[in-house]
Amino acid sequence: MVKQDSKRRDRATEARILDAASAVFLKRGTAGARMQEIAREAGVNHALLHYYFRSKGHLAAAVFRRAAGALMPALIDLMASPRPLRDKVYAVVALEIDCLTQAPQLPAYIISELAHHPERVHQLIAQVSGVTPDAVGRRVTGVLKRQIAAAVRRGEIRSIEPAQFIVNLISLCVFPFAARPLLKEVLGMDDQAFASFMTRRRVQLPEFFMEALRP
């Protein structure tokens, strides 16, 4: 019983540290994050950070896996699913905007991390899917290629490369969050106005995307 209680406390402390680190890293990025701030946020001493995560680098990697893992597995599964193409577009937009509304700093953080640590792409994909990034790409593009070809034959859309389809759709969802500080300043939005803007975009974007593909 004592050992079980100790393990529970260890897991709770580790989770509290990771929660605090996630908040600090997403706000400041890896370069700007300080271990002292993370310890203060978690309510632990500096030594405990090193006990659970050994170094800032290990903690940063754990934060990145958690951050990207919140969206990527579901997005990969959805893109590779047999759902009809139009339904898939609506579902992808809803998934991305709903997830990023809860963590609007996530895109800028992930983009920055991948720019400075490109090796994390392979680590992340392997962890969330169990296969290599190129295998994930083949799986997703293979399904989309067949669906796009079928929709073109039916006269519903014009031809488009699966890679262009994926990048266009994801970019339209992610860009407003990645550029949120700029858009808020230029468009005169506060946090509430931006959230309202993205709620409207969640409804309007799928139809805009499908209309752009009409022959």
N, C-alpha and C positions, 0 to 999 in steps of 0.2 A: 504493500500500500504506500509506504514512504517513497519507494522508487517511482511508482506511478505518479504520485503527487509532484515529485521533483521533475519528472519528464514533462508533465503538463505545464509546470511553471516555466521550464526551459522553452517549450514551444510558444507559450504566451509571450515571454520576453522577446524571443526571436521575431515573432509576428509584430510586436509593438515597435521594435527597432526597424523592421522592414517597412511598416506603415509610415513611420517618421521619415525614414530615408527617402521613400517614394515622394512624399510631400516636398521635401527639400530639393531633391534632384530634379523633379519636374519643374520646380519654380526657378532654380538657379543653374541647372545643367551640371554635368559632372565636374567641369573645371571650377565652377563657382561654388559648389557645395563644400561645406566644411564639416568635419567630423564632430566638432564641438557643438555646432548647431543641431546636428542630427541627435546627438546624445541629449541635448537639452529638450528637444522636441519629444523624444521617447521617454524622458524622465529617468534616464540611466546614467551611470558614469562612463567616462571615455574608455575605460579598460574593458567594459562589457561589450562595446562595439567590436573590439579586436578579438574578444573571446568567441563571439558568435560568427563573425565574418572575416576575421584575420587582417583585412586591409580595406582601404577605401576602394581599391580596384575590384575586390571580390564583392563588396557591397554594391558597387555600381553595376556589376554584371547581374546580380540578383534583382536589382530594381528594374533593369532593362528587360530581363526575361519576364518579370511580372507585368510590366507596362505593355509590352508588345503582345504578350500572351493573352491579354484581356480581349483582344480583337482578332488577331490573326487566325487562330484555329477556326473560329466560327466563320470568318470571311472565306478562308480556303474551302471549307466544307460546303458553304453556300455556292461559291463560284463553280465548284466541281459537281454540284448536284444535278439531277435530271429535271429539276423544276423548269417549266416553260420559260423562255428567254425573257418575256415581258415581266412575268412574276418575279424572276430573279433580279431584274433591275430595281423594281420596287423594294424587294427585300434587302438588297445590298445597301440602298440609300437609307432605309430605315435603320438597319443594323449600325452603319457607320455613324450616322448623325446622332442616334440615340446614345451610342457608346461615347462619342467624343463630346457630346453635350455634358456628360458626367465628368469628363476629364479633358477640358478644352486645351490644356497645355501639352497633351500627349503627342500630337503630330510634330510640333516644333522640337520637342525633346527627342523623339525617335529619329527625326531627320538629322539633328545635330550629332547624336550618338553614332549613327551609321556613317556619317561623314568622317568622324574621328576614329571609329572602331569598325571598319568594314567587315572584319572577321566575325563579328557577331551575327551577321546574316546567316552564315552556315550553322552556327551554334543554335540560333533561335529556331530556324526551320527544322533542324534535326530534332530538337527538343519537342516542339509542338506537333510535329507530324511523323517523326520517326524515319524520315527519308531525306534525301538531299534536296537543295533548292531547285535544281534542274528537273528532278522527278516531280516535284510539286507543280512546276511550271508546265510540264508535259501533261500532267493530269488535268489541270485547269484548262489549258488552251485546247487540249484534245476534245473535251466536252463542248467548249464554246465554239470551236470550229464546226462541229457537226450541227449544233443548234443554229448558228448563223447561216450556214449553207442551206439548211431546211427552211429558215425564214425567208431567205433570198429567193428560193424556188417558189415559195408561196406568194411572192410579191409584196411581202410585208415590210422589208427593209432593203437598203442597198448593201452591197458587199463591203465588209470591213474586216481587217485583220483582227484576230482574237487579241493580240497584244495591244493594239490601238483601242479596242473595245474596253479592255481592262483598265488601261492607264487613263483613258478619258473618264470613265465612270468613277474610279477611285479619286482622281484628281479633283473632280467637281465637288465631291463630298469633303475632301480633306483640306483643300486650299483655304476656305474661309477660316478654319480653325488655326492652320499654320500661320496665316497672315492676320490673325485676330487683332493684335495691337494696332496694326496699320489700318485695317478696315474700320475699327472703332473710331480712330482719330479722324480719318478722312471723311467717313460717313456720319460722324457726329453721334455715335452710339455709346450708351453706357452698357453695363453687363446685361441688364434686363432687356434693353432694346436688341442687343445682339442675340440673346436667347430667343426672342420673339422672331427675329429675322430667320434664324435657323429652323424654327418650327414651321414657318411658312415654306422655307426652302425644302424641307423634308417632303412636303406635299407637292410642290411645283416641279422639283427637279426630275423625278422619273419621267413625267410626261414630256418635259423639255428634251430629255435625252432621247427618248424614243422618237419624238418628232424629227430630231436632227438626223435620224437614220432612215427616214422615209425615202423611197426611191424617187 
